[in-house]
Amino acid sequence: MFMAQFTAKAVPTATASVGQLYPRRIVCLAAEAPEILDRLGAFDRVVGVSGFTRRPPGVRMKPKVGGFVTPDFQKIVALHPDLIIGTSDLQADALAALIRRGFPVLALNPHRLEDIWRNILFVGGAVGLQAEAERLTASLQEELRIIRDAVRLQRRPRVFFEEWPDPLISGIGWVGELIEFLGGEEIFPELRERALAPERVVTVEEVAARRPDVIIASWCGKQADLAAICRRPAWQELPAVRQGHIYEVRSECILQAGPGLIEGARQIRQILERVAGS
């Protein structure tokens, strides 16, 4: 009887096709993961997402498993995932706890543009869609080149990218790279190598001293208050404030390290062209 039970359970696994062995029930804690899977043609495998996730549009119909840094373990366990995709920065403790519970975890950790391309390949490989991931990566890179080649600037505007207002945090590495790639000049290039947000804290006085021509705000997870930015006393004489060059790029278009970055690049290009023509 023992042998009969063993055989009945073992045979389907032993004879499963390679395609059947790839993850079919994926929980995405990393906000960019659902859109990557969507572009790879695997969105139907997503069974749960972080409540912070905004892209792609269909993600709103997926079950929510808690906040970005406060996942609900009971909800995750109830979904029986065979893969969890997260980010090893703010979610490190939560992912470690899920690993201890026995779940397979893919921890992404993007800081630069090359990390974003690499993560798409990681995700594609994990779900058995490596060729699709390579095509997607090449396509996104080509879209960026097309956007850059269309840029028409008379000068290089100086840019302050504000990722958070209090404490004041400058943009993560890939944002600075995009700004430079599209013809702008990031005013804190030395912070680009600093991966963690607390390492990119700056003061209003430091921003004022570098006199940006434009301020682009993208407050992670909430709408930026552009009027409040303009009211900062130390910034009243900044070229950006005096000329009204304060703009928002929504965080899901620039701070989520996935395909949505292309939309963010288009918006930054439009902003730079407005400023450079002043």
N, C-alpha and C positions, 0 to 999 in steps of 0.2 A: 504493500500500500504506500509506503514511503517512496518507493521508486516511481510509482505511477504518478503521485503528486509532483515529484521532482521533474519528471519528464513533461508533464502537462504545462508546467510553468516555464521550463527552460527552453522548449523547442521554439516558441514564437520569438524569443529574444535571440536565440542562436541563428535563426534563419531570417532575421529582419534585414531588409535591404539597407544600404548605406543611407539613403535618403530618410528612412524612417528613424534613424538613430540621432538625427539632429534635433535640437530643441523645438518643441511644438507649443509650449506654454511659457511665455516669456513675461516676466514682470520688469517694467522699466522704471527704475528710480532716477536714472540720469534723464534729464528733460529732453535731451537731443535724440535719445535712442528710438522713441517711437517714429520720429520723422525719418531717421536713417532706415529703419525697418520698412517703413512705408515706401520709400524710394527703391528699396531692394525687392519689393513685391512680397513682403512677409508680414504686413500689418495685421493680417488675420491671426497670426500667432501671438499677438500681444493680448494678454489677459488681465493686466493691471498696470496702472501708471501712477506716478506722483501727482498730487493735486496741483502742483506748480506747473505742470506741462500744458502748453497751449498749442503746439503744432504736432501733427497736421490737424485739419479741422475735425476729422473723425475721432480724434483722441478724447473729445468731450463725452463720447458715448462709452468709453472704457471704464471699468471699475476703478475707483480711486483707492489707493492704499496708504493714505496719510500724506503728510507734508514732505517737503524736499529733504529736510534734515530730521524729520520726526516720523519715519514710516511706522505703520501699524503692523506689528509682527503677526498678530492673529489674522488680520485680513490677508496678508501675504501667504501664510501657511494654508489658509482655507482655499486659496487659488491653485494649490499643488503645482507650483512652477517647476520647470526643469531647467530654467536659466533665469538668473536675475542680473540685470545690467545696471550698474551704478557708477558713481564717480568717487574716486579714492581720496578726495579732498575733504569736503564737509561731511560726506557720508561714511567716512572711514570706520567709525565705531559701529554704525548700524550694519555695514557690510560684514565686518568681522563677526558680529553676533549671528548673522545669517549663515556665514560659513560654519560657525560652530554648531548650528542646527542642521548642517548637512546639505545645504543648498549649493549648487554650482553657481559661482558668482564671477562675472566679468567686470572688473573695475577699470573704468576709463579715467584718464588723468590729463586732460588737454590743457596746454598753456600757450602753445604756439600754433600757427597754421599747419605746420607739418604734423603736429599731434592730431589735429582734426582729421586730416587725410588718413593717417595711420589708424585712427580709431574706426573709421568707416571700414577699412580693410579687416580690422580685428572682428568687428561685428559680423561682417559678411562671412568671414571664415568660420565663426562660431555657429552660424545658422546654415552653413552649407551653400552659401551663395557668393563664393569668392570672385567668380568671374563678373557677376553683377556688381559687386563692390568695386572692383577695379574700373569698370565702365563708369560707374557713378562718380568715383573720385576724379577720373579724367574729365568727365563732363563738367563737374563743378569748377575744376581748375580752368577749363577753357572758358566757362562763363565769366569767371573773374578777369581773365585776360581781355575778353571782349569789353567788359565794363571799363577796365583801365584804358584800353586803347581809344575809347570814346571820350575820355576826359579832356576838357579844354580849359586850361588854367593859365592866367596871365602871371601868376606868382604862386608861391607855396604858402598857403595860409597856416598860421600857427594854431594848433588845435589842443584844447584841453578836453579830454573825455572823462566824464564824471560817472563812475559806476555806483556810487552811494554818497548820500549827503552828510551823514553824521555817524561815524567820522567820515571825513571827506576822503574818498578812495578813487585813485586813478585807475584807468582801464587795464585789463589783463593783457597779456602779451600779444595774442592774436589780433586784438583791436588796434594796438599800435602798429602792428605790421600792415594791417589793412589800410590804415590812415596813410602810412608812408607809401604803400603800393599804389594808392590812388592819387598821390601827389601832394598830400598834406605833410605838415611837420608836427609830430607829436612833441609836446613841451616837456614831457618827463620820460624820454627814451631810456634813461638809466634804470627805470623801474620795470622795464619789460621782462627782465630776467627773474623778477620776483613773483613766484607762483601764487603765494597765499595773499589773500586780500589784506590782512593786517600789515603785511610788509609793503603795501602800496598806499598807505595813509599819507596824505599831504595836508598842509595847512592852507587856509585862505590867503595868508601872506605869501606863501611860496608860489601859489598860482598867480597872484597879483604881480609878483616880481618877474614872472616869465611872460606876462602880457599877451595872452592868447587873442587871436583874431576871431576865434569862434569857440563856443562851448557846446559840446554835444553831451547831453545827459541821457543815461540809460540806467535807471534805478532798478536793480534786479528784483523783479516780481511785482513792481507797482509803478504807477504813472509818475513821471517826474513833474515837479512843481517848478515850472520855468520862471514864474513870477517871483517865487521865493529866491531863486538863484540871482535874479536881477537885483533884489533888494539887499544883498550882502554888502555891508558898508565898505569893506576893503576893495570891492570890485567895481565901484561906481565909475571909475575912470578907465576901466579896461576897454580896449578897442571893441571886444566882443559885445560888451554891455552897451557902450555908447552907440554902436551901430546896429544894435538889435539882432546880433547873430547868436542867438541862444536857441538851440533846437533839441528835439527829443528823437531818439531812435528806440523803439520799444525793445525791451530786453530779449524777447523771444526771437527777434530778428538779428541780434548781434552778440548776446551773451550766452545763447545756447549753441554749443559747438557742433553744429550739424549743417544740413543743407539750407536751413533758413538764413544762414550767413550771407547768402547771395543777395537776398532782399536787403539786408543791412548794408551791404556794399553799395547797392544801387542808391540807397538813401544817403549814404555818406558822400558818394560822388555828387549827387544833386546839391547837397549842402556846401561842399567845397566849391562848386561852380558858382553858387550864389555869392559866396564870400569873395572869391578871387575876382569876380567881376565888379566888386564895389569900388 
